[in-house]
Amino acid sequence: MMKHSATITATAIAAILSFSSAAYAAPGIDLIANETPINTPKSPEAVAKIPANFKFVEPGTLTVALAVLGSAPPFGLYARDNKTVIGSEADIARLVADGLGLKLKVVPASWEDWPLGVTSGKYDAAIYNITVTKDRKTKFDFATYRQDTLGFYVKSDSKITSITSAPDIAGKRIIVGSGTNQEAVLLAWDKENQAKGLPALKPQYVTDDAAATLAIQSGRADATFGPNVTGAYKALLTGKTKLVGTVPGGWPKTANIAVTLKKGNGLVDAVQASLNSAIASGAYIKVLDRWGESVEKIDHSEINPPGLGD
């Protein structure tokens, strides 16, 4: 999870990327249009699966902890009014609430806050780009809504067309976060390559996103390797980078991102049904498309699937 010291607004995103308000739509993500909610019909099946006498934090309302404080687009940011929360996670939360026939209350929360908030009943759910893991399943129930993938991104006019396996990184200068799972993938691939006599990887470690962007655009680095949704968002927003390969977030195993709920309270079945209803209605793919996340779409939601560590 990428962390920043300040909250992020749509206006700030435009300023950082040197966009005027009129250019919000160029070339692939329209932040102004994305302030308009996407809704889905109430699902009788999902409503029927809400446990009898279930006590929501607020009656008739789904209270969800969201990734805004310390987050990064496209997960969560404030709209132009600096008050309304928009982003892919807010959109998913709205679809879940709609399917359950509930109002939605989003609560911007820190990464450190959501676990205790969910287990203590402060929040009904957390939607925070949370990966399903073996350890987390001891305390939480999960209903999946996205794959967890890592992406290789290069300059849009780069001659590199594919990075999907170990030989593809031989001799390349790749920006990666220190101590991350993606670094572990690269180092494992590099070890494999060197055993075969292939050129060594040249990992590059930068301190912030601006430095990574400059390195790619200036040609000092060949590619970046990190969370795919953030890479896809930037590629659509600026048009200056392109995706050339993905790797499962739990490499070599697959991994999933999921709505997170208190273990054993029974709400996960209703949430899964609501997500599946949104997938069937087409609202789900609309949400992913407008935030550049369709590369991580799923065909149906699963409850407590195998996670990292299983």
C-alpha positions as a printed Julia matrix, in Angstrom:
310×3 Matrix{Float64}:
   0.0     0.0     0.0
   1.48    3.32   -1.1
   1.29    6.01    1.53
   1.32    9.79    1.27
   1.31   12.42    3.99
  -1.59   14.41    2.56
  -5.02   13.69    1.21
  -5.43   13.82   -2.55
  -8.02   15.75   -4.52
  -9.03   15.62   -8.15
  -7.82   19.2    -8.53
  -4.44   18.3    -7.04
  -4.07   15.36   -9.41
  -4.62   17.66  -12.35
  -2.1    20.15  -11.0
   0.55   17.52  -10.35
   0.19   16.21  -13.89
   0.03   19.71  -15.38
  -3.58   19.32  -16.54
  -6.13   22.09  -16.65
  -9.72   21.3   -15.63
 -10.6    21.12  -19.31
  -7.95   18.46  -19.8
  -9.2    16.13  -17.08
 -10.57   13.82  -19.75
  -7.32   13.47  -21.69
  -6.62   10.9   -22.79
  -8.47    8.13  -20.95
  -9.82    9.13  -17.51
 -12.3    11.96  -16.94
 -12.1    12.89  -13.28
 -15.04   15.26  -13.54
 -17.28   12.64  -15.17
 -16.11   10.14  -12.55
 -17.68   12.27   -9.83
 -21.09   11.06  -11.08
 -22.07    7.88   -9.2
 -22.58    4.56  -10.95
 -25.5     2.67   -9.45
 -26.86   -0.86   -9.71
 -30.33   -2.26   -8.9
 -31.16   -3.76   -5.52
 -30.65   -7.52   -5.54
 -33.46   -9.47   -3.86
 -31.06  -12.42   -3.51
 -28.47  -10.29   -1.72
 -31.07   -8.71    0.56
 -32.42  -12.14    1.48
 -28.95  -13.2     2.59
 -28.56  -10.42    5.16
 -28.72  -12.27    8.5
 -31.95  -11.81   10.45
 -31.61   -9.05   13.03
 -28.16   -8.07   11.69
 -27.15   -4.78   13.29
 -25.44   -2.39   10.92
 -23.38    0.44   12.42
 -26.23    2.72   11.35
 -29.66    1.19   10.56
 -30.35    1.06    6.83
 -26.8     2.13    5.99
 -23.61    0.34    4.97
 -20.67    2.03    6.7
 -17.42    1.4     4.85
 -13.83    2.32    5.65
 -12.2     3.54    2.45
  -8.72    4.21    1.16
  -8.43    7.99    1.02
  -6.16    9.07    3.85
  -2.65    8.05    2.86
  -3.98    6.52   -0.35
  -3.19    6.86   -4.01
  -5.47    7.22   -6.99
  -7.41    5.45   -8.37
  -8.39    3.92   -5.02
  -9.54    7.09   -3.31
  -9.41   10.85   -3.66
 -11.59   13.84   -2.91
 -13.71   15.44   -5.61
 -13.44   19.11   -6.53
 -15.52   20.08   -3.51
 -12.77   18.65   -1.26
 -15.48   16.75    0.6
 -17.0    14.04   -1.59
 -14.98   10.84   -1.78
 -14.55    9.43   -5.27
 -12.38    6.66   -6.65
 -12.64    3.0    -7.53
 -13.08    1.84   -3.94
 -15.93    4.31   -3.31
 -17.59    3.08   -6.5
 -17.34   -0.56   -5.43
 -18.74    0.33   -2.0
 -21.71    2.01   -3.66
 -22.42   -1.05   -5.79
 -22.38   -3.27   -2.7
 -24.7    -0.93   -0.79
 -27.06   -0.6    -3.78
 -27.33   -4.35   -4.16
 -28.14   -4.7    -0.47
 -30.79   -2.0    -0.66
 -28.85    0.22    1.76
 -27.63    3.79    1.87
 -23.86    4.22    1.76
 -21.68    6.0     4.29
 -17.99    6.16    3.41
 -15.44    6.87    6.1
 -11.93    7.9     5.0
  -9.62    5.83    7.17
  -5.93    5.09    7.51
  -4.49    1.7     6.63
  -3.7     1.16   10.31
  -7.29    1.88   11.35
  -9.41   -0.48    9.27
  -8.53   -3.84   10.96
  -9.6    -2.78   14.44
 -12.43   -0.72   12.99
 -13.94   -3.77   11.3
 -13.44   -6.2    14.21
 -14.78   -3.7    16.78
 -17.89   -2.87   14.77
 -16.88    0.71   13.95
 -17.25   -0.18   10.26
 -19.49   -2.74    8.57
 -16.78   -3.34    5.98
 -13.43   -2.15    4.68
 -12.75   -1.63    0.98
  -9.11   -0.67    0.93
  -7.33   -2.64   -1.82
  -6.99   -5.41    0.77
  -5.36   -8.63   -0.4
  -6.74  -11.95    0.86
  -4.1   -13.69    3.0
  -4.02  -16.81    5.13
  -3.39  -14.77    8.29
  -6.15  -12.25    7.61
  -8.71  -15.01    7.08
  -8.4   -15.9    10.77
  -9.97  -12.54   11.68
 -11.95  -11.5     8.61
 -14.3   -12.8     5.93
 -13.65  -11.8     2.32
 -15.76  -11.35   -0.81
 -13.48  -10.79   -3.79
 -13.97   -8.02   -6.37
 -10.61   -7.75   -8.19
  -7.53   -9.71   -9.03
  -4.3    -8.58   -7.39
  -1.71   -8.09  -10.13
   1.64   -6.4   -10.63
   2.38   -4.59  -13.87
   5.4    -3.7   -15.98
   5.04   -0.26  -17.56
   7.34    1.38  -20.13
   7.41    4.7   -21.97
   4.61    4.8   -24.51
   7.03    4.86  -27.47
   9.37    2.23  -26.01
  10.45   -0.62  -28.29
   9.84   -3.04  -25.4
   6.61   -4.9   -26.15
   6.52   -7.69  -23.56
   7.87   -8.43  -20.08
   6.2   -11.54  -18.72
   8.95  -13.94  -17.66
  12.5   -14.09  -16.38
  14.38  -13.81  -19.72
  12.51  -10.58  -20.49
  14.2    -8.66  -17.64
  17.77   -9.69  -18.5
  20.0    -6.63  -18.57
  17.1    -4.21  -18.13
  16.94   -1.18  -15.83
  13.72   -1.64  -13.87
  12.35    0.66  -11.16
  11.01   -1.31   -8.2
  10.18   -0.67   -4.55
  12.69   -1.94   -2.02
  11.43   -4.73    0.23
   8.29   -5.33   -1.85
   6.89   -8.53   -3.29
   7.63   -7.21   -6.77
  11.28   -6.8    -5.85
  11.32  -10.42   -4.67
   9.91  -11.49   -8.05
  12.6    -9.58   -9.94
  15.44  -10.88   -7.79
  14.21  -14.47   -8.17
  14.03  -14.04  -11.94
  17.46  -12.4   -12.02
  18.98  -15.3   -10.1
  17.44  -17.7   -12.6
  18.79  -15.65  -15.51
  22.32  -15.39  -14.16
  22.43  -19.15  -13.63
  21.81  -19.41  -17.37
  24.46  -16.84  -18.23
  22.01  -14.07  -19.15
  22.83  -10.39  -18.44
  22.13   -9.23  -14.88
  19.12   -7.14  -13.94
  19.81   -3.51  -13.06
  17.2    -2.67  -10.4
  16.61    1.01   -9.73
  15.27    2.31   -6.44
  13.73    5.78   -6.35
  12.3     7.76   -3.47
   9.01    8.9    -4.99
   6.66    8.61   -7.95
   7.86   11.83   -9.56
  11.41   10.5    -9.68
  10.2     7.24  -11.24
   8.24    9.14  -13.89
  11.26   11.29  -14.74
  13.53    8.25  -15.0
  11.17    6.51  -17.42
  10.47    9.55  -19.57
  14.14   10.57  -19.76
  15.26    7.07  -20.72
  17.31    6.46  -17.59
  15.11    3.44  -16.79
  13.51    0.89  -19.09
  10.43    0.01  -17.04
   8.64    0.27  -13.72
   7.25   -2.74  -11.85
   4.57   -2.26   -9.22
   0.84   -2.5    -8.41
  -0.94   -2.77  -11.72
  -3.95   -0.59  -10.93
  -1.84    2.47  -10.11
   0.22    1.92  -13.24
  -2.9     1.5   -15.37
  -4.45    4.65  -13.89
  -1.41    6.77  -14.74
  -1.14    5.27  -18.22
  -4.76    6.16  -18.98
  -4.55    9.59  -17.37
  -1.36   10.76  -19.07
  -0.9     8.53  -22.11
   2.87    8.58  -21.49
   3.31    4.94  -20.45
   1.98    1.56  -21.57
   1.51   -1.87  -20.04
   3.79   -4.62  -21.38
   3.16   -7.42  -18.91
   1.5    -8.54  -15.68
   2.42  -10.94  -12.9
   0.07  -12.29  -10.18
   0.36  -10.25   -6.98
   1.0   -13.45   -5.06
   3.56  -14.77   -7.55
   3.87  -17.58   -8.33
   0.32  -18.0    -7.02
  -2.69  -15.83   -7.8
  -4.02  -13.31   -5.29
  -7.31  -11.44   -4.85
  -8.54   -8.09   -3.57
 -11.71   -8.32   -1.48
 -14.37   -6.54    0.55
 -13.34   -7.24    4.14
 -15.84   -8.01    6.91
 -15.78   -9.17   10.52
 -15.21  -12.91   10.73
 -18.34  -14.98   11.25
 -20.95  -12.22   11.39
 -22.71  -13.7     8.35
 -22.7   -10.61    6.14
 -20.17  -11.96    3.62
 -22.77  -14.09    1.78
 -24.96  -11.05    1.17
 -21.99   -8.95    0.04
 -20.88  -11.66   -2.37
 -24.39  -11.86   -3.83
 -24.48   -8.07   -4.18
 -21.15   -8.03   -6.01
 -22.25  -10.81   -8.34
 -25.44   -8.9    -9.07
 -23.4    -5.79   -9.96
 -21.19   -7.9   -12.23
 -24.28   -9.26  -13.99
 -25.86   -5.8   -14.37
 -22.78   -4.37  -16.08
 -22.26   -1.71  -13.44
 -19.15   -3.45  -12.11
 -17.23   -3.35  -15.38
 -18.25    0.3   -15.88
 -16.59    1.12  -12.56
 -13.39   -0.72  -13.41
 -13.27    0.74  -16.92
 -13.51    4.34  -15.79
 -10.66    3.96  -13.3
  -8.39    1.9   -15.54
  -8.82   -1.27  -13.5
 -10.5    -3.57  -16.02
  -7.25   -5.51  -16.39
  -8.04   -6.91  -12.92
 -11.71   -7.77  -13.48
 -13.2   -11.01  -12.18
 -16.09  -13.05  -13.56
 -17.67  -13.7   -10.15
 -17.02  -12.93   -6.51
 -15.62  -15.66   -4.27
 -15.8   -16.02   -0.48
 -12.55  -16.62    1.4
 -10.53  -18.04   -1.53
  -6.93  -19.26   -1.11
  -4.77  -16.31   -0.17
  -1.15  -15.37    0.23
   0.45  -17.86    2.61
  -1.99  -20.7     1.91
